[in-house]
Amino acid sequence: QGDNPGPYHSPAHGQGVYRAGGVGLFLVREESTRLAAGDTVAVSGNLPHTVQLLTANVRFIDTWTPLREEFL
């Protein structure tokens, strides 16, 4: 939780995000999307993105395609 988002990153993998709890912003380049519990967002690979937590205890579930071997 804080006033500033985390650092931007742009992995080659596409990413799907499901917000399981809390509220946060999902930022892709200059656009931001507010995500609350139950919301989803998808981002293509190689696009700079980050998150900013707006509440405590934010939980999210990420999926990637293709599979990210480093997370197994």
All heavy atoms as an XYZ file, in Angstrom:
549
protein
N       0.858     -1.172      0.000
C       0.000      0.000      0.000
C       0.897      1.225      0.000
O       1.859      1.317      0.741
C      -0.888     -0.040      1.236
C      -1.877      1.086      1.297
C      -2.809      0.910      2.503
O      -2.945     -0.155      3.048
N      -3.428      1.987      2.878
N       0.589      2.186     -0.830
C       1.424      3.370     -0.872
C       1.005      4.324     -1.959
O       0.100      4.057     -2.739
N       1.709      5.445     -1.994
C       1.394      6.494     -2.955
C       1.991      6.246     -4.327
O       1.598      6.883     -5.292
C       1.890      7.839     -2.427
C       1.153      8.270     -1.169
O      -0.023      7.881     -1.000
O       1.757      8.988     -0.349
N       2.959      5.335     -4.404
C       3.661      5.122     -5.663
C       3.532      3.680     -6.129
O       3.564      2.768     -5.319
C       5.146      5.455     -5.492
C       5.349      6.902     -5.105
O       4.825      7.798     -5.738
N       6.112      7.131     -4.044
N       3.415      3.499     -7.448
C       3.392      2.127     -7.975
C       4.775      1.508     -7.903
O       5.778      2.199     -7.726
C       2.947      2.324     -9.423
C       3.337      3.719     -9.764
C       3.256      4.500     -8.478
N       4.823      0.186     -8.059
C       6.097     -0.509     -8.137
C       6.782     -0.186     -9.450
O       6.213      0.499    -10.311
N       7.991     -0.687     -9.647
C       8.696     -0.432    -10.907
C       8.004     -1.138    -12.081
O       7.457     -2.223    -11.921
C      10.087     -1.014    -10.669
C       9.929     -1.976     -9.547
C       8.775     -1.501     -8.725
N       8.014     -0.495    -13.237
C       7.447     -1.108    -14.438
C       8.337     -2.258    -14.888
O       9.547     -2.223    -14.715
C       7.346     -0.082    -15.564
C       6.127      0.801    -15.453
C       6.123      1.920    -14.638
C       4.977      0.500    -16.160
C       5.000      2.724    -14.533
C       3.841      1.304    -16.068
C       3.866      2.414    -15.255
O       2.757      3.206    -15.154
N       7.717     -3.280    -15.451
C       8.434     -4.397    -16.046
C       7.669     -4.831    -17.285
O       6.492     -4.506    -17.445
C       8.603     -5.552    -15.047
C       7.323     -6.102    -14.535
N       6.575     -5.479    -13.551
C       6.641     -7.212    -14.865
C       5.500     -6.194    -13.307
N       5.505     -7.244    -14.095
N       8.327     -5.527    -18.187
C       7.689     -5.909    -19.454
C       8.171     -7.281    -19.906
O       8.919     -7.398    -20.870
C       7.945     -4.860    -20.531
O       9.320     -4.579    -20.636
N       7.744     -8.349    -19.201
C       8.156     -9.692    -19.616
C       7.567    -10.050    -20.983
O       6.577     -9.473    -21.420
C       7.595    -10.598    -18.520
C       6.493     -9.820    -17.899
C       6.851     -8.375    -18.047
N       8.195    -10.998    -21.632
C       7.743    -11.421    -22.964
C       6.423    -12.180    -22.919
O       5.748    -12.311    -23.933
C       8.815    -12.299    -23.610
N       6.026    -12.647    -21.758
C       4.818    -13.458    -21.605
C       3.564    -12.592    -21.474
O       3.592    -11.543    -20.853
C       4.922    -14.314    -20.347
C       6.077    -15.244    -20.366
N       7.380    -14.831    -20.201
C       6.136    -16.582    -20.554
C       8.188    -15.861    -20.277
N       7.459    -16.948    -20.487
N       2.443    -13.064    -22.043
C       1.156    -12.451    -21.780
C       0.757    -12.778    -20.343
O       1.128    -13.825    -19.810
N       0.017    -11.887    -19.704
C      -0.332    -12.077    -18.296
C      -1.810    -11.797    -18.072
O      -2.349    -10.815    -18.564
C       0.508    -11.135    -17.432
C       0.269    -11.270    -15.950
C       1.199    -10.369    -15.140
O       2.071     -9.694    -15.682
N       0.996    -10.354    -13.841
N      -2.447    -12.693    -17.324
C      -3.814    -12.480    -16.866
C      -3.788    -12.317    -15.354
O      -3.064    -13.036    -14.667
N      -4.543    -11.357    -14.844
C      -4.560    -11.076    -13.403
C      -5.994    -11.151    -12.899
O      -6.884    -10.519    -13.469
C      -3.983     -9.677    -13.094
C      -4.049     -9.378    -11.608
C      -2.560     -9.558    -13.616
N      -6.200    -11.931    -11.846
C      -7.492    -11.993    -11.148
C      -7.275    -11.403     -9.760
O      -6.409    -11.856     -9.021
C      -7.978    -13.435    -11.023
C      -9.178    -13.580    -10.121
C     -10.439    -13.198    -10.560
C      -9.047    -14.074     -8.831
C     -11.540    -13.315     -9.727
C     -10.143    -14.200     -7.995
C     -11.390    -13.812     -8.449
O     -12.471    -13.925     -7.628
N      -8.027    -10.364     -9.416
C      -7.914     -9.729     -8.101
C      -8.782    -10.514     -7.134
O      -9.991    -10.527     -7.243
C      -8.373     -8.270     -8.175
C      -8.248     -7.496     -6.895
C      -6.827     -7.236     -6.489
N      -6.114     -6.596     -7.580
C      -4.947     -6.004     -7.470
N      -4.364     -5.942     -6.321
N      -4.354     -5.496     -8.502
N      -8.138    -11.195     -6.188
C      -8.856    -12.039     -5.232
C      -9.247    -11.277     -3.964
O     -10.123    -11.719     -3.228
C      -8.003    -13.250     -4.858
N      -8.638    -10.148     -3.710
C      -8.979     -9.363     -2.523
C      -8.274     -8.028     -2.547
O      -7.254     -7.851     -3.212
N      -8.816     -7.068     -1.833
C      -8.231     -5.733     -1.774
C      -8.494     -4.940     -3.036
O      -9.211     -5.367     -3.941
N      -7.904     -3.758     -3.093
C      -8.087     -2.846     -4.224
C      -6.721     -2.326     -4.654
O      -5.869     -2.016     -3.821
C      -8.998     -1.650     -3.848
C      -9.172     -0.694     -5.019
C     -10.351     -2.138     -3.366
N      -6.515     -2.241     -5.951
C      -5.268     -1.705     -6.465
C      -5.442     -1.181     -7.874
O      -6.498     -1.353     -8.492
N      -4.427     -0.512     -8.357
C      -4.399     -0.038     -9.733
C      -3.460     -0.929    -10.526
O      -2.373     -1.271    -10.055
C      -3.888      1.406     -9.809
C      -4.743      2.482     -9.178
C      -4.034      3.832     -9.295
C      -6.114      2.547     -9.824
N      -3.879     -1.296    -11.720
C      -3.033     -2.010    -12.660
C      -2.692     -1.007    -13.746
O      -3.592     -0.478    -14.404
C      -3.770     -3.221    -13.232
C      -2.888     -4.136    -14.015
C      -2.139     -5.102    -13.367
C      -2.803     -4.042    -15.387
C      -1.311     -5.961    -14.081
C      -1.981     -4.888    -16.116
C      -1.235     -5.852    -15.452
N      -1.431     -0.683    -13.901
C      -1.001      0.362    -14.820
C      -0.271     -0.243    -16.010
O       0.674     -1.014    -15.839
C      -0.076      1.346    -14.108
C      -0.718      2.100    -12.948
C      -0.360      1.433    -11.636
C      -0.289      3.529    -12.941
N      -0.741      0.085    -17.215
C      -0.098     -0.317    -18.462
C       0.231      0.966    -19.207
O      -0.679      1.704    -19.592
C      -0.999     -1.226    -19.316
C      -0.317     -1.594    -20.618
C      -1.402     -2.470    -18.543
N       1.534      1.223    -19.331
C       2.006      2.498    -19.896
C       1.344      3.643    -19.122
O       1.480      3.715    -17.922
C       1.773      2.553    -21.383
C       2.595      1.546    -22.141
C       2.476      1.715    -23.612
N       3.310      0.741    -24.307
C       3.103      0.390    -25.532
N       2.124      0.922    -26.224
N       3.903     -0.496    -26.093
N       0.599      4.512    -19.785
C      -0.012      5.658    -19.098
C      -1.433      5.376    -18.609
O      -2.043      6.217    -17.965
C      -0.045      6.889    -20.012
C       1.323      7.393    -20.423
C       1.871      6.644    -21.636
O       1.091      6.194    -22.481
O       3.103      6.493    -21.703
N      -1.991      4.209    -18.927
C      -3.366      3.890    -18.550
C      -3.402      3.125    -17.238
O      -2.578      2.252    -16.993
C      -4.032      3.048    -19.635
C      -4.313      3.804    -20.910
C      -5.143      2.968    -21.870
O      -6.035      2.229    -21.419
O      -4.874      3.050    -23.072
N      -4.392      3.446    -16.398
C      -4.561      2.701    -15.151
C      -5.982      2.160    -15.065
O      -6.932      2.786    -15.525
C      -4.252      3.577    -13.935
O      -5.185      4.617    -13.815
N      -6.098      0.964    -14.499
C      -7.377      0.312    -14.297
C      -7.495     -0.040    -12.826
O      -6.613     -0.689    -12.273
C      -7.478     -0.986    -15.144
O      -7.290     -0.645    -16.518
C      -8.818     -1.656    -14.958
N      -8.562      0.414    -12.182
C      -8.796      0.102    -10.775
C      -9.364     -1.311    -10.693
O     -10.353     -1.633    -11.360
C      -9.770      1.112    -10.178
C     -10.080      0.890     -8.723
C     -11.106      1.937     -8.264
N     -11.735      1.563     -7.036
C     -11.332      1.934     -5.835
N     -10.282      2.705     -5.714
N     -11.983      1.550     -4.760
N      -8.736     -2.160     -9.882
C      -9.172     -3.540     -9.727
C      -9.556     -3.792     -8.279
O      -8.773     -3.513     -7.373
C      -8.068     -4.514    -10.120
C      -7.579     -4.499    -11.562
C      -6.458     -5.503    -11.735
C      -8.718     -4.793    -12.513
N     -10.751     -4.322     -8.078
C     -11.225     -4.743     -6.757
C     -11.462     -6.250     -6.825
O     -11.368     -6.867     -7.892
C     -12.499     -3.999     -6.385
N     -11.770     -6.843     -5.686
C     -11.984     -8.288     -5.622
C     -12.965     -8.736     -6.699
O     -14.028     -8.151     -6.878
C     -12.500     -8.682     -4.246
N     -12.589     -9.766     -7.450
C     -13.425    -10.318     -8.507
C     -13.121     -9.770     -9.888
O     -13.595    -10.314    -10.885
N     -12.321     -8.705    -10.002
C     -11.987     -8.112    -11.297
C     -10.830     -8.853    -11.959
O     -10.006     -9.470    -11.281
C     -11.604     -6.645    -11.133
C     -12.774     -5.762    -10.759
O     -13.939     -6.153    -11.012
O     -12.525     -4.672    -10.217
N     -10.777     -8.756    -13.273
C      -9.678     -9.343    -14.039
C      -9.148     -8.334    -15.051
O      -9.854     -7.402    -15.443
C     -10.120    -10.611    -14.806
O     -11.162    -10.260    -15.726
C     -10.606    -11.688    -13.871
N      -7.922     -8.549    -15.460
C      -7.316     -7.740    -16.513
C      -6.293     -8.617    -17.224
O      -5.740     -9.547    -16.627
C      -6.657     -6.449    -15.944
C      -5.462     -6.765    -15.082
C      -6.299     -5.477    -17.051
N      -6.065     -8.347    -18.493
C      -5.062     -9.079    -19.277
C      -4.142     -8.073    -19.947
O      -4.573     -6.985    -20.340
C      -5.738     -9.956    -20.322
N      -2.877     -8.439    -20.053
C      -1.901     -7.576    -20.716
C      -1.036     -8.443    -21.634
O      -0.628     -9.539    -21.264
C      -1.043     -6.788    -19.695
C      -0.251     -7.702    -18.803
C      -0.142     -5.786    -20.385
N      -0.807     -7.959    -22.833
C       0.043     -8.662    -23.793
C       1.491     -8.617    -23.344
O       1.893     -7.718    -22.604
C      -0.076     -8.016    -25.172
O      -1.387     -8.118    -25.657
N       2.265     -9.567    -23.816
C       3.684     -9.579    -23.519
C       4.385     -8.345    -24.054
O       3.918     -7.698    -24.988
N       5.495     -8.009    -23.426
C       6.358     -6.896    -23.820
C       5.756     -5.516    -23.608
O       6.315     -4.534    -24.086
C       6.832     -7.051    -25.272
C       7.629     -8.312    -25.464
O       8.538     -8.614    -24.696
N       7.271     -9.089    -26.467
N       4.619     -5.415    -22.913
C       4.057     -4.107    -22.576
C       4.474     -3.732    -21.156
O       4.246     -4.501    -20.219
C       2.525     -4.118    -22.657
C       1.902     -4.094    -24.026
C       0.384     -4.180    -23.918
C       2.299     -2.835    -24.772
N       5.063     -2.559    -20.961
C       5.447     -2.136    -19.616
C       4.218     -2.010    -18.714
O       3.241     -1.360    -19.087
C       6.106     -0.772    -19.834
C       6.475     -0.733    -21.276
C       5.449     -1.576    -21.973
N       4.270     -2.653    -17.534
C       3.152     -2.593    -16.601
C       3.632     -2.744    -15.162
O       4.746     -3.194    -14.908
C       2.090     -3.651    -16.935
C       2.591     -5.057    -16.864
N       3.299     -5.638    -17.886
C       2.502     -5.988    -15.894
C       3.612     -6.881    -17.554
N       3.155     -7.130    -16.335
N       2.767     -2.344    -14.227
C       3.058     -2.442    -12.805
C       1.745     -2.376    -12.036
O       0.675     -2.280    -12.638
C       4.018     -1.318    -12.348
O       4.432     -1.569    -11.002
C       3.373      0.056    -12.426
N       1.832     -2.452    -10.723
C       0.654     -2.320     -9.865
C       0.923     -1.308     -8.774
O       2.069     -1.052     -8.404
C       0.231     -3.663     -9.215
C      -0.179     -4.660    -10.261
C       1.324     -4.214     -8.343
N      -0.151     -0.711     -8.276
C      -0.106      0.154     -7.100
C      -1.178     -0.333     -6.146
O      -2.351     -0.413     -6.515
C      -0.345      1.611     -7.472
C      -0.290      2.549     -6.282
C      -0.436      4.003     -6.681
O      -0.426      4.346     -7.857
N      -0.593      4.855     -5.702
N      -0.804     -0.694     -4.942
C      -1.746     -1.206     -3.948
C      -2.449     -0.037     -3.272
O      -1.803      0.892     -2.807
C      -1.006     -2.061     -2.919
C      -0.118     -3.165     -3.500
C       0.541     -3.940     -2.376
C      -0.899     -4.076     -4.414
N      -3.782     -0.100     -3.219
C      -4.563      0.977     -2.609
C      -5.106      0.606     -1.241
O      -5.546      1.484     -0.499
C      -5.721      1.373     -3.539
C      -5.311      1.871     -4.932
C      -6.549      2.193     -5.748
C      -4.383      3.076     -4.841
N      -5.116     -0.685     -0.926
C      -5.561     -1.152      0.381
C      -4.573     -2.190      0.902
O      -3.764     -2.715      0.146
C      -6.961     -1.796      0.326
O      -6.909     -2.947     -0.523
C      -8.018     -0.828     -0.184
N      -4.668     -2.463      2.188
C      -3.844     -3.519      2.769
C      -4.412     -4.877      2.344
O      -5.570     -4.988      1.934
C      -3.844     -3.398      4.289
N      -3.594     -5.901      2.432
C      -4.024     -7.278      2.165
C      -4.561     -7.493      0.757
O      -5.579     -8.146      0.566
C      -5.056     -7.730      3.193
C      -4.514     -7.659      4.602
O      -3.387     -8.058      4.838
N      -5.291     -7.122      5.521
N      -3.894     -6.935     -0.221
C      -4.265     -7.168     -1.618
C      -3.790     -8.564     -2.010
O      -2.672     -8.960     -1.720
C      -3.642     -6.109     -2.536
C      -3.872     -6.444     -3.993
C      -4.194     -4.729     -2.200
N      -4.690     -9.317     -2.651
C      -4.354    -10.659     -3.135
C      -4.731    -10.745     -4.607
O      -5.804    -10.285     -4.996
C      -5.102    -11.725     -2.333
C      -4.729    -11.750     -0.866
C      -5.418    -12.863     -0.084
N      -6.745    -13.245     -0.508
C      -7.883    -12.698     -0.059
N      -7.853    -11.734      0.819
N      -9.045    -13.139     -0.492
N      -3.864    -11.351     -5.386
C      -4.185    -11.550     -6.792
C      -3.595    -12.857     -7.274
O      -2.657    -13.386     -6.690
C      -3.732    -10.377     -7.660
C      -2.316     -9.943     -7.455
C      -1.302    -10.458     -8.226
C      -2.005     -8.992     -6.496
C       0.009    -10.057     -8.049
C      -0.698     -8.575     -6.313
C       0.305     -9.099     -7.086
N      -4.184    -13.382     -8.330
C      -3.731    -14.620     -8.954
C      -3.310    -14.278    -10.376
O      -4.088    -13.696    -11.139
C      -4.855    -15.680     -8.958
C      -5.268    -16.001     -7.526
C      -4.406    -16.927     -9.706
C      -6.535    -16.820     -7.417
N      -2.070    -14.609    -10.707
C      -1.534    -14.329    -12.034
C      -1.433    -15.609    -12.844
O      -1.136    -16.677    -12.301
C      -0.130    -13.734    -11.942
C      -0.119    -12.321    -11.404
O      -1.016    -11.550    -11.748
O       0.818    -11.992    -10.650
N      -1.668    -15.490    -14.134
C      -1.418    -16.575    -15.077
C      -0.612    -15.990    -16.236
O      -0.708    -14.802    -16.533
C      -2.722    -17.185    -15.617
O      -3.489    -16.164    -16.272
C      -3.547    -17.800    -14.504
N       0.215    -16.830    -16.856
C       1.052    -16.379    -17.965
C       0.963    -17.367    -19.115
O       0.786    -18.552    -18.906
C       2.519    -16.273    -17.538
C       2.779    -15.208    -16.553
C       3.056    -13.884    -16.806
C       2.807    -15.337    -15.136
N       3.251    -13.211    -15.641
C       3.101    -14.080    -14.588
C       2.605    -16.398    -14.256
C       3.202    -13.853    -13.238
C       2.705    -16.170    -12.898
C       3.006    -14.917    -12.403
N       1.122    -16.821    -20.312
C       1.243    -17.658    -21.481
C       2.321    -17.082    -22.373
O       2.334    -15.867    -22.604
C      -0.094    -17.807    -22.232
O       0.077    -18.739    -23.282
C      -0.629    -16.512    -22.768
N       3.285    -17.899    -22.813
C       3.446    -19.303    -22.443
C       3.863    -19.434    -20.976
O       4.181    -18.459    -20.313
C       4.548    -19.795    -23.386
C       5.315    -18.574    -23.764
C       4.345    -17.437    -23.724
N       3.872    -20.673    -20.514
C       4.228    -21.010    -19.133
C       5.568    -20.385    -18.750
O       6.517    -20.407    -19.523
C       4.321    -22.529    -19.010
C       4.751    -23.091    -17.673
C       3.638    -22.890    -16.660
C       5.069    -24.560    -17.814
N       5.637    -19.811    -17.553
C       6.898    -19.259    -17.035
C       7.573    -20.305    -16.155
O       7.197    -20.507    -15.010
C       6.651    -17.972    -16.275
C       6.227    -16.848    -17.220
C       6.166    -15.530    -16.570
N       7.496    -15.079    -16.137
C       7.722    -13.877    -15.623
N       6.728    -13.022    -15.486
N       8.923    -13.556    -15.238
N       8.549    -20.976    -16.709
C       9.249    -22.063    -16.030
C       9.860    -21.628    -14.707
O       9.949    -22.412    -13.770
C      10.334    -22.643    -16.930
C       9.831    -23.267    -18.207
C       9.198    -24.625    -18.007
O       9.486    -25.270    -16.982
O       8.431    -25.056    -18.889
N      10.274    -20.362    -14.586
C      10.936    -19.910    -13.365
C      10.002    -19.861    -12.158
O      10.454    -19.748    -11.027
C      11.613    -18.538    -13.565
C      10.667    -17.372    -13.777
C      10.328    -17.078    -15.226
O      10.332    -18.002    -16.057
O      10.034    -15.911    -15.522
N       8.694    -19.966    -12.380
C       7.743    -19.948    -11.268
C       7.272    -21.334    -10.870
O       6.380    -21.479    -10.025
C       6.540    -19.067    -11.590
C       6.896    -17.608    -11.643
C       6.484    -16.836    -12.717
C       7.634    -17.003    -10.639
C       6.798    -15.481    -12.778
C       7.958    -15.664    -10.702
C       7.544    -14.900    -11.765
N       7.828    -22.391    -11.460
C       7.444    -23.759    -11.097
C       8.232    -24.236     -9.918
O       9.303    -23.856     -9.629
C       7.636    -24.704    -12.286
C       6.750    -24.419    -13.485
C       7.046    -25.413    -14.592
C       5.277    -24.481    -13.116
